Amino acid sequence: MTAPELSPRIASLPKAELHLHLEGSTEPSTARTLMARHGVKVTEQEVRQRYAFRDFPGFLETFKWLTSFLCEPQDYALVATNLAEHLLEQHVVYAEVTLSVGVMLLRKQRPEANFDAVLRATEPFERRGLRLRWVFDAARQFGSEAAMAVVEAAKNCSSKEILAFGIGGDELQVSTAGFRKVYDRAAEIGLHRLIHAGEMGGPEKIREAIELLGVERIGHGIAAIKDPELMDLLAERKIPLEICPQSNLRTGALARQLARENVRMEDHPLPTFFRHGIPVVLSTDDPALFHTTLCDEYAGAAQMGLHENELDQICEMGFQYAFQPAHKAT
Ligand SMILES: [Zn+2]
């Protein structure tokens, strides 16, 4: 997608990005290098074909395939460097990046070693004006015990740069209530609480996450468009939705929530949420897998009918709802 509607001024504004997965940021050229390291020869074109999924199960399969090549700390260092370069190009000065620690544990890796490699790879980017902080993430479908191990891994890493714990993956599996103890433990050790909810699931998943788990921001949350009372609650309590429009189009999440096929960018509920007073933070989710950039997402928001002053406010919210105060000056 090109960004003809986006003013150069908005494109060049310093930005904060708060919903972004390290693994899903792996561009085809980097994926190719990664695979070559592990003896698998693929062309960039073949990687692109794997990135051309059409629904949520297809997305999860691709994510699984890609992460199967993240075998050792230096692989994580490679994709982290790739991500940091990409963020600088987008004028991102602060990002809270999600690491799929649940996947590392499933593959019997040591999250401490992988995380250390990521920190070493990205630390030099601070001098270039990019500050990265981290979210340790569990996969919902792996269950609550596996999620608790992710929280404990965050504790063992004992790094001030890990700000939050979250859950992603298949929202339709495993009840929200089953994760209550996990979130209590995350809070106890000083982590902020996040979750992917109301992406493929209904508005009740968002309510449960707020009421049972005490989450502070909602990943996606687009199902809220079907529940006016929930929209009021999000606005009153100022609970931000982390909105990733291209992701919602590519996984079929938007079509599912709107219960129709062939949805377009203009059908996204972002303007409705924003004008209802719900805080929104605009993000790319898995930019390489969804063929997007943060500037593309702002262009998409303009295409939805948001005015330039509204885009300014959305950009500001990225800083306002970050878990650490982020300085815009670079
Ligand atoms: Zn996500």
Residues whose N, C-alpha, C, O or C-beta is under 5 A from the ligand:
A	BS01	ZN	D285
